Amino acid sequence: MTSPIATTESSAMVRARLWSRTMLQSRARAGNDGASNAEEEAVDFGFRRVSADDKGRLVRAVFDSVAPRYDLMNDLMSAGLHRLWKNALVDWLNPRPGMRLLDIGGGTGDVALRCLARGARPIVCDVNASMLDVGRDRDIDGGTPSAITWVNGDAENLPFADSSMDACATAFCLRNVTDIPKALREARRVLKPGGRFLCLEFSRVVIPVLDRLYDSYSFRVVPLLGRWVADDEEAYLYLAESIRRFPAQENFAAMIAEAGLAQVKLRNLSGGIAALHSAWRV
Ligand SMILES: C[S@@+](CC[C@H](N)C(=O)[O-])C[C@H]1O[C@@H](n2cnc3c(N)ncnc32)[C@H](O)[C@@H]1O
């Protein structure tokens, strides 16, 4: 018998394929070089395989579209859980005053703001100017701008010197990056020897039954929330799909070690819906 989840996923895949095709065609028409390089290796964009260039463009389009409602959607989708997970990341990192901390794919600055509150000197680096704009506006809303530095840059080519950071933190970004091993090597490169790496990402649910409920919720409810709140159902379908394509916690721990970081440890959060990975540059 076909499981309800398999049915849901296959209809989601059809919709994702249609959507991705439409987006790729409209991007090509819009005057990007248009030709996706046929020789280029295909990579995952949710459940679809696309060229590396197209993935970069599609990811930027997703976050351009959701940026204005990104923070609200996070609260609604996770019923506020993402705040606890980010607190857990910062608790584990335990930033010390004056620490130079890079928040990779920091978006609207949730992790950076928490680290700032503990005396760190955070830099938010994100490939999407629209996400940074929302974060910067939120930062200034509190009065004068805080000490956060906002930088437009790519996790795969970080615009920072070797050995310049005390810590690199990243939350829910690496799933969207085209070449994850490259982004991990970049994090290692910019870390000082003795520097700390911490990653919060969606992962594999390790509690039976919860995994089925979570699948139903993320493929059925989250895209509808995306439609109603952010006017972008497909972006939130991509969210659900990209989570399934991201390596499971143990495999991701191995990737971190392969990038040259040491003492890799992981903690599951909320039964593995998310996971924290910690490592050091030695
Ligand atoms: C799901 S959001 C997470 C934002 C923030 N870290 C948080 O936890 O709320 C993912 C972020 O990663 C950024 N991103 C995706 N690909 C990136 C890349 N290659 N380099 C830097 N940032 C990237 C997106 O623009 C987006 O802001």
The ligand as a Tripos MOL2 file, in Angstrom:
@<TRIPOS>MOLECULE
LIG
   27    29     1     0     0
SMALL
NO_CHARGES

@<TRIPOS>ATOM
      1 C1         16.5510   30.0230    6.1050 C.3       1 LIG1
      2 S1         17.4620   31.4900    6.0360 S.3       1 LIG1
      3 C2         18.2520   31.5560    7.6350 C.3       1 LIG1
      4 C3         18.5110   32.9510    8.0860 C.3       1 LIG1
      5 C4         19.0260   33.0620    9.5150 C.3       1 LIG1
      6 N1         20.3000   32.4050    9.6410 N.3       1 LIG1
      7 C5         18.0470   32.4770   10.4880 C.2       1 LIG1
      8 O1         18.3520   31.4610   11.0920 O.co2     1 LIG1
      9 O2         16.9740   33.0390   10.6430 O.co2     1 LIG1
     10 C6         18.7840   31.0470    4.9930 C.3       1 LIG1
     11 C7         19.6810   32.2130    4.6540 C.3       1 LIG1
     12 O3         20.8140   31.7320    3.9640 O.3       1 LIG1
     13 C8         21.1280   32.6620    2.9510 C.3       1 LIG1
     14 N2         21.9330   31.9940    1.9470 N.ar      1 LIG1
     15 C9         21.5480   31.0390    1.0650 C.ar      1 LIG1
     16 N3         22.5960   30.6770    0.3050 N.ar      1 LIG1
     17 C10        23.6580   31.4000    0.7330 C.ar      1 LIG1
     18 C11        25.0200   31.4680    0.3430 C.ar      1 LIG1
     19 N4         25.5120   30.7140   -0.6560 N.pl3     1 LIG1
     20 N5         25.8280   32.3210    0.9870 N.ar      1 LIG1
     21 C12        25.3570   33.1060    1.9920 C.ar      1 LIG1
     22 N6         24.0720   33.0900    2.3850 N.ar      1 LIG1
     23 C13        23.2390   32.2440    1.7660 C.ar      1 LIG1
     24 C14        19.7820   33.1380    2.4570 C.3       1 LIG1
     25 O4         19.8740   34.3550    1.7600 O.3       1 LIG1
     26 C15        19.0190   33.2560    3.7570 C.3       1 LIG1
     27 O5         19.1460   34.5170    4.3370 O.3       1 LIG1
@<TRIPOS>BOND
     1     1     2 1
     2     2     3 1
     3     2    10 1
     4     3     4 1
     5     4     5 1
     6     5     6 1
     7     5     7 1
     8     7     8 2
     9     7     9 1
    10    10    11 1
    11    11    12 1
    12    11    26 1
    13    12    13 1
    14    13    14 1
    15    13    24 1
    16    14    15 ar
    17    14    23 ar
    18    15    16 ar
    19    16    17 ar
    20    17    18 ar
    21    17    23 ar
    22    18    19 1
    23    18    20 ar
    24    20    21 ar
    25    21    22 ar
    26    22    23 ar
    27    24    25 1
    28    24    26 1
    29    26    27 1
@<TRIPOS>SUBSTRUCTURE
     1 LIG1         1 GROUP 0 **** ****
